Amino acid sequence: MSLGNELALQAEKKTEYMNEYQVMLFDFMNSLPLADNLKDELHKVVLAAQVQNAPDFIKAKNVLFKIAMDI
């Protein structure tokens, strides 16, 4: 299995139990210039987030962005 396929499989596995807003939040978080270990920990935050609609998504996205800016 190539490295690209393996990384895609890992990303798909991480989003398996997420709703569409959590997947968008996960994708946004992964687009930020953060260390991989921090992204792994923020994945847990995304899983725990109660994101069920667009306003919740925007609030959660802003919080994650502010965390990234503070680091």
PDB file of N, CA, C and O in Angstrom:
ATOM      1  N   MET A   1       0.857  -1.180   0.000  1.00  0.00           N
ATOM      2  CA  MET A   1       0.000   0.000   0.000  1.00  0.00           C
ATOM      3  C   MET A   1       0.897   1.235   0.000  1.00  0.00           C
ATOM      4  O   MET A   1       1.857   1.310   0.766  1.00  0.00           O
ATOM      5  N   SER A   2       0.587   2.188  -0.847  1.00  0.00           N
ATOM      6  CA  SER A   2       1.403   3.392  -0.926  1.00  0.00           C
ATOM      7  C   SER A   2       1.116   4.304   0.268  1.00  0.00           C
ATOM      8  O   SER A   2       0.097   4.174   0.945  1.00  0.00           O
ATOM      9  N   LEU A   3       2.026   5.205   0.496  1.00  0.00           N
ATOM     10  CA  LEU A   3       1.891   6.130   1.628  1.00  0.00           C
ATOM     11  C   LEU A   3       0.650   7.005   1.477  1.00  0.00           C
ATOM     12  O   LEU A   3      -0.053   7.258   2.456  1.00  0.00           O
ATOM     13  N   GLY A   4       0.379   7.464   0.264  1.00  0.00           N
ATOM     14  CA  GLY A   4      -0.803   8.289   0.022  1.00  0.00           C
ATOM     15  C   GLY A   4      -2.090   7.556   0.326  1.00  0.00           C
ATOM     16  O   GLY A   4      -3.008   8.112   0.929  1.00  0.00           O
ATOM     17  N   ASN A   5      -2.154   6.301  -0.094  1.00  0.00           N
ATOM     18  CA  ASN A   5      -3.354   5.492   0.181  1.00  0.00           C
ATOM     19  C   ASN A   5      -3.509   5.234   1.669  1.00  0.00           C
ATOM     20  O   ASN A   5      -4.620   5.263   2.200  1.00  0.00           O
ATOM     21  N   GLU A   6      -2.392   4.983   2.341  1.00  0.00           N
ATOM     22  CA  GLU A   6      -2.432   4.732   3.778  1.00  0.00           C
ATOM     23  C   GLU A   6      -2.907   5.967   4.547  1.00  0.00           C
ATOM     24  O   GLU A   6      -3.698   5.850   5.483  1.00  0.00           O
ATOM     25  N   LEU A   7      -2.428   7.148   4.153  1.00  0.00           N
ATOM     26  CA  LEU A   7      -2.857   8.386   4.810  1.00  0.00           C
ATOM     27  C   LEU A   7      -4.337   8.656   4.561  1.00  0.00           C
ATOM     28  O   LEU A   7      -5.049   9.098   5.462  1.00  0.00           O
ATOM     29  N   ALA A   8      -4.797   8.395   3.352  1.00  0.00           N
ATOM     30  CA  ALA A   8      -6.215   8.586   3.039  1.00  0.00           C
ATOM     31  C   ALA A   8      -7.071   7.626   3.853  1.00  0.00           C
ATOM     32  O   ALA A   8      -8.142   8.003   4.328  1.00  0.00           O
ATOM     33  N   LEU A   9      -6.612   6.398   4.019  1.00  0.00           N
ATOM     34  CA  LEU A   9      -7.349   5.414   4.814  1.00  0.00           C
ATOM     35  C   LEU A   9      -7.413   5.834   6.283  1.00  0.00           C
ATOM     36  O   LEU A   9      -8.450   5.671   6.926  1.00  0.00           O
ATOM     37  N   GLN A  10      -6.324   6.368   6.814  1.00  0.00           N
ATOM     38  CA  GLN A  10      -6.311   6.832   8.195  1.00  0.00           C
ATOM     39  C   GLN A  10      -7.267   8.003   8.389  1.00  0.00           C
ATOM     40  O   GLN A  10      -7.992   8.050   9.383  1.00  0.00           O
ATOM     41  N   ALA A  11      -7.277   8.943   7.459  1.00  0.00           N
ATOM     42  CA  ALA A  11      -8.184  10.096   7.550  1.00  0.00           C
ATOM     43  C   ALA A  11      -9.634   9.637   7.468  1.00  0.00           C
ATOM     44  O   ALA A  11     -10.488  10.143   8.196  1.00  0.00           O
ATOM     45  N   GLU A  12      -9.914   8.682   6.586  1.00  0.00           N
ATOM     46  CA  GLU A  12     -11.283   8.165   6.466  1.00  0.00           C
ATOM     47  C   GLU A  12     -11.706   7.457   7.742  1.00  0.00           C
ATOM     48  O   GLU A  12     -12.852   7.583   8.172  1.00  0.00           O
ATOM     49  N   LYS A  13     -10.799   6.722   8.343  1.00  0.00           N
ATOM     50  CA  LYS A  13     -11.111   6.004   9.579  1.00  0.00           C
ATOM     51  C   LYS A  13     -11.420   6.981  10.710  1.00  0.00           C
ATOM     52  O   LYS A  13     -12.294   6.718  11.537  1.00  0.00           O
ATOM     53  N   LYS A  14     -10.699   8.119  10.749  1.00  0.00           N
ATOM     54  CA  LYS A  14     -10.928   9.108  11.803  1.00  0.00           C
ATOM     55  C   LYS A  14     -12.300   9.757  11.666  1.00  0.00           C
ATOM     56  O   LYS A  14     -12.889  10.157  12.670  1.00  0.00           O
ATOM     57  N   THR A  15     -12.815   9.870  10.463  1.00  0.00           N
ATOM     58  CA  THR A  15     -14.104  10.548  10.248  1.00  0.00           C
ATOM     59  C   THR A  15     -15.281   9.582  10.225  1.00  0.00           C
ATOM     60  O   THR A  15     -16.409   9.992   9.951  1.00  0.00           O
ATOM     61  N   GLU A  16     -15.038   8.318  10.505  1.00  0.00           N
ATOM     62  CA  GLU A  16     -16.070   7.285  10.408  1.00  0.00           C
ATOM     63  C   GLU A  16     -17.290   7.556  11.295  1.00  0.00           C
ATOM     64  O   GLU A  16     -18.420   7.290  10.884  1.00  0.00           O
ATOM     65  N   TYR A  17     -17.080   8.075  12.488  1.00  0.00           N
ATOM     66  CA  TYR A  17     -18.177   8.263  13.445  1.00  0.00           C
ATOM     67  C   TYR A  17     -18.619   9.710  13.571  1.00  0.00           C
ATOM     68  O   TYR A  17     -19.272  10.067  14.552  1.00  0.00           O
ATOM     69  N   MET A  18     -18.283  10.544  12.614  1.00  0.00           N
ATOM     70  CA  MET A  18     -18.607  11.971  12.679  1.00  0.00           C
ATOM     71  C   MET A  18     -19.788  12.309  11.783  1.00  0.00           C
ATOM     72  O   MET A  18     -20.022  11.657  10.765  1.00  0.00           O
ATOM     73  N   ASN A  19     -20.531  13.344  12.181  1.00  0.00           N
ATOM     74  CA  ASN A  19     -21.571  13.847  11.290  1.00  0.00           C
ATOM     75  C   ASN A  19     -20.919  14.806  10.281  1.00  0.00           C
ATOM     76  O   ASN A  19     -19.717  15.063  10.359  1.00  0.00           O
ATOM     77  N   GLU A  20     -21.702  15.327   9.345  1.00  0.00           N
ATOM     78  CA  GLU A  20     -21.128  16.139   8.266  1.00  0.00           C
ATOM     79  C   GLU A  20     -20.453  17.413   8.779  1.00  0.00           C
ATOM     80  O   GLU A  20     -19.446  17.842   8.217  1.00  0.00           O
ATOM     81  N   TYR A  21     -20.993  18.021   9.836  1.00  0.00           N
ATOM     82  CA  TYR A  21     -20.379  19.235  10.377  1.00  0.00           C
ATOM     83  C   TYR A  21     -19.055  18.917  11.071  1.00  0.00           C
ATOM     84  O   TYR A  21     -18.105  19.695  10.987  1.00  0.00           O
ATOM     85  N   GLN A  22     -18.993  17.788  11.747  1.00  0.00           N
ATOM     86  CA  GLN A  22     -17.744  17.386  12.388  1.00  0.00           C
ATOM     87  C   GLN A  22     -16.683  17.053  11.342  1.00  0.00           C
ATOM     88  O   GLN A  22     -15.502  17.334  11.547  1.00  0.00           O
ATOM     89  N   VAL A  23     -17.093  16.459  10.230  1.00  0.00           N
ATOM     90  CA  VAL A  23     -16.144  16.160   9.155  1.00  0.00           C
ATOM     91  C   VAL A  23     -15.593  17.465   8.576  1.00  0.00           C
ATOM     92  O   VAL A  23     -14.393  17.571   8.323  1.00  0.00           O
ATOM     93  N   MET A  24     -16.458  18.452   8.367  1.00  0.00           N
ATOM     94  CA  MET A  24     -15.991  19.746   7.860  1.00  0.00           C
ATOM     95  C   MET A  24     -15.037  20.394   8.862  1.00  0.00           C
ATOM     96  O   MET A  24     -14.030  20.984   8.469  1.00  0.00           O
ATOM     97  N   LEU A  25     -15.348  20.289  10.143  1.00  0.00           N
ATOM     98  CA  LEU A  25     -14.487  20.845  11.181  1.00  0.00           C
ATOM     99  C   LEU A  25     -13.146  20.123  11.203  1.00  0.00           C
ATOM    100  O   LEU A  25     -12.101  20.756  11.351  1.00  0.00           O
ATOM    101  N   PHE A  26     -13.171  18.805  11.058  1.00  0.00           N
ATOM    102  CA  PHE A  26     -11.948  18.006  11.006  1.00  0.00           C
ATOM    103  C   PHE A  26     -11.091  18.410   9.804  1.00  0.00           C
ATOM    104  O   PHE A  26      -9.876  18.558   9.931  1.00  0.00           O
ATOM    105  N   ASP A  27     -11.717  18.587   8.647  1.00  0.00           N
ATOM    106  CA  ASP A  27     -10.984  19.008   7.447  1.00  0.00           C
ATOM    107  C   ASP A  27     -10.387  20.394   7.624  1.00  0.00           C
ATOM    108  O   ASP A  27      -9.249  20.638   7.222  1.00  0.00           O
ATOM    109  N   PHE A  28     -11.155  21.313   8.230  1.00  0.00           N
ATOM    110  CA  PHE A  28     -10.645  22.658   8.496  1.00  0.00           C
ATOM    111  C   PHE A  28      -9.433  22.592   9.417  1.00  0.00           C
ATOM    112  O   PHE A  28      -8.415  23.236   9.162  1.00  0.00           O
ATOM    113  N   MET A  29      -9.546  21.812  10.487  1.00  0.00           N
ATOM    114  CA  MET A  29      -8.465  21.700  11.457  1.00  0.00           C
ATOM    115  C   MET A  29      -7.204  21.158  10.785  1.00  0.00           C
ATOM    116  O   MET A  29      -6.101  21.627  11.065  1.00  0.00           O
ATOM    117  N   ASN A  30      -7.363  20.177   9.904  1.00  0.00           N
ATOM    118  CA  ASN A  30      -6.212  19.604   9.221  1.00  0.00           C
ATOM    119  C   ASN A  30      -5.601  20.547   8.196  1.00  0.00           C
ATOM    120  O   ASN A  30      -4.460  20.345   7.782  1.00  0.00           O
ATOM    121  N   SER A  31      -6.331  21.567   7.781  1.00  0.00           N
ATOM    122  CA  SER A  31      -5.784  22.533   6.832  1.00  0.00           C
ATOM    123  C   SER A  31      -4.922  23.588   7.535  1.00  0.00           C
ATOM    124  O   SER A  31      -4.178  24.323   6.885  1.00  0.00           O
ATOM    125  N   LEU A  32      -5.028  23.657   8.866  1.00  0.00           N
ATOM    126  CA  LEU A  32      -4.240  24.632   9.617  1.00  0.00           C
ATOM    127  C   LEU A  32      -2.786  24.172   9.734  1.00  0.00           C
ATOM    128  O   LEU A  32      -2.513  22.974   9.805  1.00  0.00           O
ATOM    129  N   PRO A  33      -1.855  25.130   9.755  1.00  0.00           N
ATOM    130  CA  PRO A  33      -0.434  24.763   9.870  1.00  0.00           C
ATOM    131  C   PRO A  33      -0.068  24.418  11.316  1.00  0.00           C
ATOM    132  O   PRO A  33       0.544  25.223  12.018  1.00  0.00           O
ATOM    133  N   LEU A  34      -0.445  23.225  11.748  1.00  0.00           N
ATOM    134  CA  LEU A  34      -0.190  22.773  13.107  1.00  0.00           C
ATOM    135  C   LEU A  34       0.640  21.493  13.082  1.00  0.00           C
ATOM    136  O   LEU A  34       0.678  20.778  12.080  1.00  0.00           O
ATOM    137  N   ALA A  35       1.297  21.222  14.195  1.00  0.00           N
ATOM    138  CA  ALA A  35       2.052  19.982  14.320  1.00  0.00           C
ATOM    139  C   ALA A  35       1.089  18.795  14.296  1.00  0.00           C
ATOM    140  O   ALA A  35      -0.049  18.898  14.753  1.00  0.00           O
ATOM    141  N   ASP A  36       1.552  17.684  13.765  1.00  0.00           N
ATOM    142  CA  ASP A  36       0.703  16.494  13.627  1.00  0.00           C
ATOM    143  C   ASP A  36       0.193  15.992  14.973  1.00  0.00           C
ATOM    144  O   ASP A  36      -0.954  15.556  15.074  1.00  0.00           O
ATOM    145  N   ASN A  37       1.034  16.047  16.010  1.00  0.00           N
ATOM    146  CA  ASN A  37       0.575  15.569  17.322  1.00  0.00           C
ATOM    147  C   ASN A  37      -0.539  16.454  17.874  1.00  0.00           C
ATOM    148  O   ASN A  37      -1.433  15.958  18.559  1.00  0.00           O
ATOM    149  N   LEU A  38      -0.500  17.748  17.587  1.00  0.00           N
ATOM    150  CA  LEU A  38      -1.575  18.647  18.023  1.00  0.00           C
ATOM    151  C   LEU A  38      -2.859  18.354  17.245  1.00  0.00           C
ATOM    152  O   LEU A  38      -3.951  18.382  17.811  1.00  0.00           O
ATOM    153  N   LYS A  39      -2.724  18.073  15.954  1.00  0.00           N
ATOM    154  CA  LYS A  39      -3.900  17.730  15.146  1.00  0.00           C
ATOM    155  C   LYS A  39      -4.550  16.451  15.670  1.00  0.00           C
ATOM    156  O   LYS A  39      -5.775  16.334  15.684  1.00  0.00           O
ATOM    157  N   ASP A  40      -3.727  15.494  16.100  1.00  0.00           N
ATOM    158  CA  ASP A  40      -4.279  14.257  16.656  1.00  0.00           C
ATOM    159  C   ASP A  40      -5.080  14.528  17.921  1.00  0.00           C
ATOM    160  O   ASP A  40      -6.133  13.926  18.129  1.00  0.00           O
ATOM    161  N   GLU A  41      -4.596  15.421  18.759  1.00  0.00           N
ATOM    162  CA  GLU A  41      -5.324  15.757  19.989  1.00  0.00           C
ATOM    163  C   GLU A  41      -6.575  16.582  19.677  1.00  0.00           C
ATOM    164  O   GLU A  41      -7.610  16.393  20.316  1.00  0.00           O
ATOM    165  N   LEU A  42      -6.494  17.485  18.711  1.00  0.00           N
ATOM    166  CA  LEU A  42      -7.676  18.274  18.340  1.00  0.00           C
ATOM    167  C   LEU A  42      -8.747  17.394  17.689  1.00  0.00           C
ATOM    168  O   LEU A  42      -9.927  17.745  17.698  1.00  0.00           O
ATOM    169  N   HIS A  43      -8.342  16.258  17.129  1.00  0.00           N
ATOM    170  CA  HIS A  43      -9.317  15.302  16.593  1.00  0.00           C
ATOM    171  C   HIS A  43     -10.270  14.857  17.699  1.00  0.00           C
ATOM    172  O   HIS A  43     -11.464  14.680  17.458  1.00  0.00           O
ATOM    173  N   LYS A  44      -9.750  14.677  18.901  1.00  0.00           N
ATOM    174  CA  LYS A  44     -10.585  14.297  20.044  1.00  0.00           C
ATOM    175  C   LYS A  44     -11.571  15.405  20.380  1.00  0.00           C
ATOM    176  O   LYS A  44     -12.711  15.140  20.761  1.00  0.00           O
ATOM    177  N   VAL A  45     -11.125  16.647  20.237  1.00  0.00           N
ATOM    178  CA  VAL A  45     -12.019  17.790  20.480  1.00  0.00           C
ATOM    179  C   VAL A  45     -13.158  17.785  19.470  1.00  0.00           C
ATOM    180  O   VAL A  45     -14.312  18.021  19.827  1.00  0.00           O
ATOM    181  N   VAL A  46     -12.837  17.517  18.219  1.00  0.00           N
ATOM    182  CA  VAL A  46     -13.867  17.476  17.168  1.00  0.00           C
ATOM    183  C   VAL A  46     -14.877  16.375  17.464  1.00  0.00           C
ATOM    184  O   VAL A  46     -16.082  16.576  17.306  1.00  0.00           O
ATOM    185  N   LEU A  47     -14.392  15.212  17.894  1.00  0.00           N
ATOM    186  CA  LEU A  47     -15.314  14.118  18.223  1.00  0.00           C
ATOM    187  C   LEU A  47     -16.243  14.483  19.378  1.00  0.00           C
ATOM    188  O   LEU A  47     -17.408  14.088  19.388  1.00  0.00           O
ATOM    189  N   ALA A  48     -15.732  15.233  20.346  1.00  0.00           N
ATOM    190  CA  ALA A  48     -16.528  15.592  21.516  1.00  0.00           C
ATOM    191  C   ALA A  48     -17.447  16.787  21.259  1.00  0.00           C
ATOM    192  O   ALA A  48     -18.383  17.025  22.021  1.00  0.00           O
ATOM    193  N   ALA A  49     -17.184  17.531  20.200  1.00  0.00           N
ATOM    194  CA  ALA A  49     -17.957  18.743  19.918  1.00  0.00           C
ATOM    195  C   ALA A  49     -19.401  18.393  19.553  1.00  0.00           C
ATOM    196  O   ALA A  49     -19.655  17.467  18.782  1.00  0.00           O
ATOM    197  N   GLN A  50     -20.323  19.139  20.112  1.00  0.00           N
ATOM    198  CA  GLN A  50     -21.747  18.964  19.803  1.00  0.00           C
ATOM    199  C   GLN A  50     -22.099  19.882  18.627  1.00  0.00           C
ATOM    200  O   GLN A  50     -22.762  20.904  18.805  1.00  0.00           O
ATOM    201  N   VAL A  51     -21.656  19.512  17.444  1.00  0.00           N
ATOM    202  CA  VAL A  51     -21.858  20.323  16.246  1.00  0.00           C
ATOM    203  C   VAL A  51     -22.975  19.682  15.428  1.00  0.00           C
ATOM    204  O   VAL A  51     -22.774  18.658  14.775  1.00  0.00           O
ATOM    205  N   GLN A  52     -24.144  20.295  15.475  1.00  0.00           N
ATOM    206  CA  GLN A  52     -25.306  19.731  14.793  1.00  0.00           C
ATOM    207  C   GLN A  52     -25.873  20.634  13.702  1.00  0.00           C
ATOM    208  O   GLN A  52     -26.743  20.213  12.939  1.00  0.00           O
ATOM    209  N   ASN A  53     -25.385  21.880  13.622  1.00  0.00           N
ATOM    210  CA  ASN A  53     -25.910  22.796  12.616  1.00  0.00           C
ATOM    211  C   ASN A  53     -24.843  23.831  12.253  1.00  0.00           C
ATOM    212  O   ASN A  53     -23.762  23.851  12.841  1.00  0.00           O
ATOM    213  N   ALA A  54     -25.155  24.685  11.284  1.00  0.00           N
ATOM    214  CA  ALA A  54     -24.180  25.650  10.778  1.00  0.00           C
ATOM    215  C   ALA A  54     -23.699  26.642  11.851  1.00  0.00           C
ATOM    216  O   ALA A  54     -22.496  26.886  11.936  1.00  0.00           O
ATOM    217  N   PRO A  55     -24.591  27.225  12.673  1.00  0.00           N
ATOM    218  CA  PRO A  55     -24.083  28.145  13.706  1.00  0.00           C
ATOM    219  C   PRO A  55     -23.126  27.471  14.695  1.00  0.00           C
ATOM    220  O   PRO A  55     -22.139  28.075  15.114  1.00  0.00           O
ATOM    221  N   ASP A  56     -23.417  26.224  15.066  1.00  0.00           N
ATOM    222  CA  ASP A  56     -22.502  25.482  15.947  1.00  0.00           C
ATOM    223  C   ASP A  56     -21.166  25.243  15.259  1.00  0.00           C
ATOM    224  O   ASP A  56     -20.114  25.334  15.890  1.00  0.00           O
ATOM    225  N   PHE A  57     -21.206  24.936  13.963  1.00  0.00           N
ATOM    226  CA  PHE A  57     -19.979  24.720  13.207  1.00  0.00           C
ATOM    227  C   PHE A  57     -19.124  25.983  13.188  1.00  0.00           C
ATOM    228  O   PHE A  57     -17.911  25.918  13.392  1.00  0.00           O
ATOM    229  N   ILE A  58     -19.749  27.118  12.946  1.00  0.00           N
ATOM    230  CA  ILE A  58     -19.011  28.384  12.882  1.00  0.00           C
ATOM    231  C   ILE A  58     -18.367  28.695  14.228  1.00  0.00           C
ATOM    232  O   ILE A  58     -17.212  29.120  14.277  1.00  0.00           O
ATOM    233  N   LYS A  59     -19.099  28.488  15.322  1.00  0.00           N
ATOM    234  CA  LYS A  59     -18.532  28.723  16.652  1.00  0.00           C
ATOM    235  C   LYS A  59     -17.347  27.801  16.916  1.00  0.00           C
ATOM    236  O   LYS A  59     -16.307  28.247  17.400  1.00  0.00           O
ATOM    237  N   ALA A  60     -17.500  26.532  16.603  1.00  0.00           N
ATOM    238  CA  ALA A  60     -16.426  25.561  16.841  1.00  0.00           C
ATOM    239  C   ALA A  60     -15.212  25.865  15.961  1.00  0.00           C
ATOM    240  O   ALA A  60     -14.074  25.753  16.416  1.00  0.00           O
ATOM    241  N   LYS A  61     -15.448  26.247  14.714  1.00  0.00           N
ATOM    242  CA  LYS A  61     -14.355  26.589  13.802  1.00  0.00           C
ATOM    243  C   LYS A  61     -13.584  27.791  14.325  1.00  0.00           C
ATOM    244  O   LYS A  61     -12.353  27.806  14.291  1.00  0.00           O
ATOM    245  N   ASN A  62     -14.300  28.792  14.805  1.00  0.00           N
ATOM    246  CA  ASN A  62     -13.646  29.982  15.338  1.00  0.00           C
ATOM    247  C   ASN A  62     -12.819  29.658  16.585  1.00  0.00           C
ATOM    248  O   ASN A  62     -11.724  30.192  16.763  1.00  0.00           O
ATOM    249  N   VAL A  63     -13.339  28.794  17.434  1.00  0.00           N
ATOM    250  CA  VAL A  63     -12.598  28.401  18.640  1.00  0.00           C
ATOM    251  C   VAL A  63     -11.319  27.658  18.252  1.00  0.00           C
ATOM    252  O   VAL A  63     -10.249  27.952  18.787  1.00  0.00           O
ATOM    253  N   LEU A  64     -11.416  26.706  17.335  1.00  0.00           N
ATOM    254  CA  LEU A  64     -10.220  25.976  16.895  1.00  0.00           C
ATOM    255  C   LEU A  64      -9.210  26.915  16.252  1.00  0.00           C
ATOM    256  O   LEU A  64      -8.007  26.779  16.473  1.00  0.00           O
ATOM    257  N   PHE A  65      -9.685  27.855  15.469  1.00  0.00           N
ATOM    258  CA  PHE A  65      -8.782  28.812  14.824  1.00  0.00           C
ATOM    259  C   PHE A  65      -8.068  29.668  15.868  1.00  0.00           C
ATOM    260  O   PHE A  65      -6.867  29.913  15.754  1.00  0.00           O
ATOM    261  N   LYS A  66      -8.798  30.122  16.879  1.00  0.00           N
ATOM    262  CA  LYS A  66      -8.179  30.926  17.939  1.00  0.00           C
ATOM    263  C   LYS A  66      -7.155  30.121  18.740  1.00  0.00           C
ATOM    264  O   LYS A  66      -6.123  30.655  19.146  1.00  0.00           O
ATOM    265  N   ILE A  67      -7.440  28.847  18.964  1.00  0.00           N
ATOM    266  CA  ILE A  67      -6.470  27.981  19.632  1.00  0.00           C
ATOM    267  C   ILE A  67      -5.198  27.900  18.799  1.00  0.00           C
ATOM    268  O   ILE A  67      -4.092  28.010  19.329  1.00  0.00           O
ATOM    269  N   ALA A  68      -5.359  27.709  17.496  1.00  0.00           N
ATOM    270  CA  ALA A  68      -4.203  27.606  16.613  1.00  0.00           C
ATOM    271  C   ALA A  68      -3.406  28.904  16.584  1.00  0.00           C
ATOM    272  O   ALA A  68      -2.177  28.874  16.525  1.00  0.00           O
ATOM    273  N   MET A  69      -4.087  30.034  16.625  1.00  0.00           N
ATOM    274  CA  MET A  69      -3.406  31.324  16.601  1.00  0.00           C
ATOM    275  C   MET A  69      -2.653  31.592  17.904  1.00  0.00           C
ATOM    276  O   MET A  69      -1.638  32.289  17.902  1.00  0.00           O
ATOM    277  N   ASP A  70      -3.144  31.045  19.008  1.00  0.00           N
ATOM    278  CA  ASP A  70      -2.493  31.247  20.301  1.00  0.00           C
ATOM    279  C   ASP A  70      -1.233  30.399  20.466  1.00  0.00           C
ATOM    280  O   ASP A  70      -0.416  30.658  21.349  1.00  0.00           O
ATOM    281  N   ILE A  71      -1.083  29.407  19.630  1.00  0.00           N
ATOM    282  CA  ILE A  71       0.069  28.484  19.766  1.00  0.00           C
ATOM    283  C   ILE A  71       1.272  29.053  19.048  1.00  0.00           C
ATOM    284  O   ILE A  71       2.336  28.435  19.042  1.00  0.00           O
TER     285      ILE A  71
END
